[in-house]
């Protein structure tokens, strides 16, 4: 049975069927109680004549039949027979008890279904609130970075006569420094940039370009760092490898 969809209607239909069956059983019981007892049926005795040998028959024909035997047969025929009492089928009581238990189980299932549905809705609301609360910090940090970059962009006007490129570069570097400080202080994420001539490490570096060299000392070393990488300062997990240019020894 699936939950949170059509369970309410299914339970109502099942309960209606139980009520209908219960009423049918009760009607059967009431009808059987109101029916009169079966009429008394007189007992008819069937006399089966046993074949008698011819010698005995001849003797019997000479002797007349006594009258008391006929009277005794008439008395036996007139004796009333008591009919067997009509009993109610014992399975009906068991059926009523089973239906009662079934109805109780249905009520319990409906109650449990309501509890599960309420808990599910409460969990969904809590989940939405928790996600919103966690995301709030990230959103505020992004907003602060946007405002800082927007403020820096306001100082960019190449058409001015006194436009200073060095000043613009300094503002951009300050923005980059503020971002790395935020990542390290709030999220324990550090920025790392490998130095030229350092060893190339595939797990920490991503080779964007390869330069072939004849110098064995430069083989498998970094020629230039194109972009810093990011990793967790506590666990060392790499979020993004540093982008580099690598020297490769000619074959």
N, C-alpha and C positions, 0 to 999 in steps of 0.2 A: 504494500500500500504506500503510495507516494504521499509526502507531506507537503503542506503549504499550497495546495492547488484545489482539488475537488473532494477533499476528505470530508468536509462538512456535509455535503450533499449525499455522499455515499453512506455515511453513518446514519443520516436521517432516513434514507431509504431502507437500510437494514433494520433499523428500529421499527419502522412501519410494518415491515414483513413479520417481525417477531410479534407485534401486537395483533396482526391479522391471524397468525397461526394460533396464538393464545386464545383469541375469541372463538375460532373454529373448534378448538378442543373443548372449550367451555360449553359451546352449543351442543356438541355431541354428548357430553356428560348430562346436561339438562334434559335432552331428548330421551336418553336411555332411562333416566329416573322417572320421567312422566309416562313411559309406555307401560300398559297393564301386563300382568303376568300371563303366561300362555295358558289357554283353557285346558281343563283336565281331560285327558283322553282315556276312555275305559280300556281296560286290559282285556284283550281277546285271547283266550287260550286256544292254541292250535293243537289238536290231538292227532298224532301220527300213528296209524295202525300198523302194527308189526305183523308181517306175514306169519301165518300159523300153519303147521303141517296138516295134511289132509286128514290124518287119523284124529288129530285133536279137533279139527273142524267138525268131523262127524259127531264126535262126542259132544261138542259144544252146541250143535244144533238141537240135540235132544234135550239139553238143559236150558231152560229159559233164563234170560238176563235178569239179574236182580235189580229192583227199582232204586235202592239206596245209592248206587253208584251214579245214576243220572241226577239225583238230587244233589249229591256232593259236587258234581260238575257245575250245576246251575248256581250253587252257592259261591263257588270259586269265580264264576263269570261275573256275578253281581258285585264282587268285592272291589271297591274303588282303588285306583292307583294314584299315589301322590306324585305330582310332576317334580322334576328336578328344578331347584331354584335357579333363576337367571342371575348370573354374576357379571359384573362390569369387567371389561378387559383390563388386566393389571398394568399393561404397557402404557395406558393413558396417563396414569399418575407419574410414571417415570418420565414420560414425554413432557409433562407439565414442569417437572423439576428441572429437566435439561433446558427447557426454554427459559426458565427463570434464571438459571446460571448463565445462559447465553446473553440474556438481557443485561445482567450485571456486568459481564465482561465488556459488552458494547459500551455501556456507560463509562466504565473505567478507561477504555481505549479513547473515547471522546475526550475525557478529562485530561488524559496524558497528552493527547494530540494538541489540545489547547495550550498546555504548559510548554510543550516543545515549540509551538509557533510563537508564543510570547517571548521565550528565551532567544529564539532566532532573530526576531525583530529587535530585541534589546541588544543582542550582540552586533547586529548590523549598525545600529545607531552608535554604539560604543566604538566600533571600528572606524566609522566615518569621522567621529570626533577625534579619535587618536591620530588618524592620518592627517587631519587638518592641523592638529596641534604640532605634530612633528614637522610638517611641511612649512609651518609658519616661520620657523627659524631660517630655513633655506630661502624662502621667498624674501624675507627681510634683508638677508645678506645680498641677494641678487639685486634687490632694489637699491641698496646702498652703492653697489658697484656701478649700476647704471647711472645713478646720479653723479658719481665721481667722474665717470667717462664723459657724460654729457657736459659737465662743467669744464673738463679739459678741452672738449671739442669746441666749446664757445670761444676759446682763445686761438683757434685755428682760423686765420684769415690771410691766405697767401696774397691777396690783392693789396694789402696794406704795404706802404713803403717801408715801414720799419719791421716787417715780418722777420722773425728770428727763428730759424730752423733748429738751432741748438736748444732754444727755450722749449720748443714743441717736443723735441726728443726727450728733454729732461722731464716734462710733464707726463709723457707716455711711460717712461721708466718708473716714475713714482707710482703710477697706476698699477703697473705690473708688480711692483714691490708690495703695495697694499693688498693685492689679491693673494700673493704667496703668504704674506703674514696672516691673512684671514684663514686660509686653508690650514696652516700649521697650528694656529692658536685654537680654532674652533673645531677642527675635524681631524687633527693629527695627521695631516697630509703635507709632505714636504716636496719641494721641487728640487730636482738634482740635474746637473748638466755635466757630462763627462768632459774632461780636459783633452785637448789634442794630444796625440801620441800615447794616450792611455789604451789599455787592452780592450778589445771589442768583446762584449759579453752579450750573447744572443738573448738571454732572459731579461736583460735590462735595457738593451739597445735595439733599435730597429734601423737597419741599413736602408737608407733611401737612395743612395747612389754608391757606386764602387769605382775606385781609382786603382788602376794597375801600376805596380812599381817593381823596379829591379832590386831595390834595397831590401835584403832579408830582414833588417831591423824594423822596417815599417809594416811588414806583412801582418795582417789581422790586427791592425791598430786603427784608431780613430783619427781621421784627417780633419774633421770639422763637426761641430755640434749645431744642427739646424734648429732644434727645439728641445727644451728641457723635458724630463720625464717626471712623473708623479708617483709616489709610493707612500704607504703607511709608515710613519716614523716609529711606531711601536712594534708592528709585526713584520715589517719589510715587504708586505704584499705590494706588487706592482699594479697600479691602476692604468698607467699609460707609459710605455717605454719611451726613452729619449730617442729622438730622430737624429741620425748621424750619417756622415759620409765615411766610408771605410776604405782603407788601403788593402789591396790584394796583390800578393806576389805573383809575378808572371810565371807561367809554367815553361 
